[in-house]
Amino acid sequence: MRIKDNVSGIMRTAITSWQNENSVSLDIIPPVILEVPKLKEHGDFATNIAMLLSPLIKQPPRKIAEGISAHVKQQGEVVDKVEVAGPGFINIHLGRKVWHEALREVAEEDDDYGRTDIGKNQRVQIEYVSANPTGPLHIGHGRGAAIGDVLANLMRLAGYQVFREYYINNVGNQMVTLGRSVYLRYLEISGKKIDFPGNHYQGGYIREIAQEIRNEQNGKYLEMPEDKAVPFFTSYASDCILKGIKKDLDAFGVFFDNWYSERQVFEEGLVTQVLDELKAKDYLYQKDGALWFHATRLGDEKDRVIIKADGVPTYFASDIAYHKQKYDRGFDLIVDIWGADHHGYIPRIKAVIQALGRDQESLRVLLVQLVNLLRDGKPVAMSTRSGEFTTLREVIDEVGKDAARYLFLTRRSDSHLDFDLELAKRQNEENPVFYVQYAHARISSIIEFAQSQGMDLRWGKDVRLELLTLPEELTLIKKLSRFPDVIEGCVTSLEPHRITIYLGELVGEFHAYYNKYRVVIEDRELSQARLFLVSAVRQVLKNALHVLGVSAPEKM
C-alpha cells in the first residue's frame, strides 16, 4: 500500500475515534487532504482537516486538531510523532521502518513501480499535434507532440485505456492555397513567368514537391486550366507532406492509434447528421442568410456561425461533427491538446458538448504555448509561409530525440518555453536531460563495480535496510516513495511537466548523497543496504525516463 494511502486511512480512523469519543455526528466528513510540507521539520505529511471540520461542528480548529492527534499517536510503528501547528494544521512524522518498507516496495514492483489505478479502466481519447498538412512540423508542433505522447504514457500508467489520435485538417482555404503554391512553382520550374503571391507558402519544400511532380508528370498540367489543375496539386502536396510528418514523428518516438481525416467528416455525412440533431434540440437559427449555433445559451460569450451565407461550412461545423464522433466511439474522457491561440475556442466546443447532452467536464483541453527557439541565446526565426523556420526534424537531427523530448517537458504547457539548441547538446549538469541520464549511468557503474568486488546483488529480505539512517538516505527514500503520487498528480492536473521537476529533485538528492558518502565500503552489510537504495533510485529513474520516451543509458 502506498504510504500516503496508509496515512489517509490512519487519519480517517483517528477522526472516527475522535467523533465517537466526543459524540460528534457528521453526515459527510470532508476528504483528508495530505500535503508534503516544504520544511522537513514540519513532518512527512500535513493536513488541514481540523480547519475543514471547524465550521461544521462549531469548535476551534486547534482543539479539533489536538483531539484527532491524540488518536493518531496510537498508530504504533507507522507514526513516530504528531504535532499541532499554527491555526490547526496536523503535522505527522512517520517512523523509519515505514520508509524502509517503502524502499522494498520499489524493488518488488520493479518496472511497474509508479503504476496506479485512478483511471479505473476508463477509455480516454487524446488528440494532439493535428498540424495542417501544409508544411513540415516545426518545433512548436514538437512540443505538442511530446506533451501529448507523454500524457498518454502517464494516463496508461494510471489505469486508463488510452487511444491516441491525429486529426488531419485537410479541408478548407489553406489546402487550396497549398495546392496553388505548388502549382505556381511547377509552372515556374517549367519555364513560365509567374507572379508568386506573398500570402502563399514560400518554403523550399514547396519547390521540391513541384519538382517531384514535374519529374513524374512532365508538362501534363502546363496547359490545363488552373481551377482544374489545382485539386491535383493540393492532393499530391498534402499526401507528400503528411508522409513527411509521419516520418518525422516516427523519428521523434511519437505514434498514433489512428489518423482521422477531416474529409471523413464530410464524406460520411457527419456534419449533416449533427446539424439535424442540434436543429431538433432548437440550438440552431438563421440570421443574415447564415446558420448560427446558439452558444450563448450554454456559457459562450456570443453565438457562432456554422454555415456561412454562401453555404460554405465553417471550421466549427466539422469540429462539432468530429467531437460528436469521438463520443459516439464510446470514449469516457476526451483530451484535446491545442495551441494557445485556441484559448477562445474552448467555450464554444464546451457549449456544443452540452448541447449534445454530454457533461462538459468529459472534455479537457490542454493549451500549448509557443516555443522560442534559440541558438546561444539568439532567436531562430520560425514562419511556415515565409519558409524561414527550423523544422522539428532538423532539431532532432542536431540535438537528438532524448534532449528534445525532455526539454519540451521542462515547463508547464501553457508557459512560453525557451529551447536553446546549444544547451540541449551540452554534456554537463546545465543540460537537465544529461544530468538525469548521467545519474542513471553513474549508478549502473556503481553496481558494476560492486559486482566486480564479489558482492551479491540478488535482493532479499536479509538486506538490512534499517542500517540506512543517514538524513540523506531517508530523504532519498522519501523522494522515491512519492513517485506514484507524482504520476497521479501529472494525470489529474494534465501537467506532464511535473515528472521532469521530480526527476531534477531526485537526481539532485542522489548526487548530494553520492558526493558525500561511498556506497561500496568495507562494511558488507551497510554496502548491501546502500546498493539496495541506489538501485531503487536507478529503477525510478528508468521508469520515469521510460514514461518520457527518453533512454536510460548504462554508460555515458
Phi, psi and omega in degrees: 000138177297142183303317182299319178294322179297315180294322177300318179296319177299317180295318180295320178295318180295321180295317179298317179297318179295319178300312182297321181294326185253010179053043178265125181245126178226134177291319181228127176263127179303150178297145178277111180262119180255131177241151174271116182300148178291327180260129183300326182293348178272006175104184181271328177218153175222148178221149178255022185303326181296323180287332176284327180282333187308308181290342181281328183243005174059047175229153179298139183299324180294323179295318179296315182299319180294322179293315179293320182299324180299325179279330177295324183297345183273012187268025170062228187285345182289308183261125179268320184203145176231136180228148172257129185230152174057220184285352180152021175288145175250115179260130186242124175254128182263156179285157182300323183302325178301315183288324178296322177291325177296325179294321177298325181299323178300314181293321182293319183276338170055236183294343180270357181295129184110343181290138177229175181237025183294339180286341177051034177065019176294150179269122180236135175253127178246120179251124182210168189069279176044038179288143175302137178282059180246359179181169179298157176293137174255183188294331176296320175297323180299321179296315178297323179295315180295316181297314180296316182295316181290321177298320178298317177299316181296317182291325176295319179294334181269009173096015175267151165274114189253134178236120184261132184222143175246124179263116184273107179279082186244031177228143174119181186298327183294333179284323176295318178298320177300310181300319181290325178299314180292320180300315181294322177293326176298316178296318181296315179298329181278003175099003180272144179277126182230160174249101187278118184297144180291338181267011175264169183285124191260345190302158180298334179297332178295315179295321180297318178294318179299319179295322179297317178294320179298319180294324183277319189253353182057233185259021186307324187257008183293322183260357181284139177303144185304316184294338177275328185277322188303320179304321178296315181296323177297311181296315182296314183293317182294321178295318180296314181293321180296321176300319178295321179298315180297320180294318180293319179293325176299316179294336181270358180077027182245123182230155182236149174282335182205141172248109187257120183274135176300331179300328179301324182302320180276318182296328180268005177070022185289330178294313179300318181297314184288328177292323176298320180294316179292326178294319180295333180267007176064038177256001180241149175207158180266138176203130179054034177082355182253162177258127187244149173259131184280069186288332183294337177291345186234027171102352179280160184284338177204161177288157188236140178284133177254314176239122181290168183299333179275006177087001182272127178294145173278170176300329181300324181299311181290328178294323176299310182298319181295317181290325175297321180296328177298313180293323180297337178277001171090023179278137178279329183221140178238132176239119177254131177249112187239163172292153184298338179289354178265013184306316181290349182277341185298311183301324182288324177291321176299321179297317179298317181299320176295319180298330179274005175086018180253155176287124182297339178285351177281353172246125176238135184243129178250123181264138182244120181281169183291156176252130174266107182277126183236157169224112186055040177083356181258136183297145173249125186293147176220116177205114185299316185288322181283340181084359181267075180210156177265125182283160176301320182298322178296321179294316179300315181297328184276315187252346181095153181298316184301309182297318182297310182299314184296313184294330177295339184257016184272353178221162175306145184296331182268013174252145175298146182234127172268121181245105182263118183299322182289321177299319183296341182261352184291141180257058178209180186289351174293333179269109188300325181288322176297318181303317181285313181298324180296324178297318178298315180293322180296316179295322177300321178293321177300314181294320178298319178295318180299318179296323179293339178267009176080020180278140180274118182254020175275101189291141175211183181293344183282351176292125187272082182291343178294348177284347179277091185241352181294144178305321181294327179290316179294324177298317178298315181299316180297321179295318179297320184294341184268001180301313177301325178293325178295316178302312181298319179295321177302318185285312184293331181263353188054046180233077183296343180294343181301332183290326178287327175298314179300314181299318178300319180292316181298314181293323176299317178294320180295312182297322179297320179291312184296322181289345183256328185229146174276146179272310180265111182231183182294324178290103186296321182293317178293323177300316179300317181295317180291324176296322176301316181296309183291332176294324177293322176299314179299320180297317180291321176300315180299313181297318181291317179295325177298318177300322181283351183073029183244141184288154177242087186290146176278332181223147177218000000 
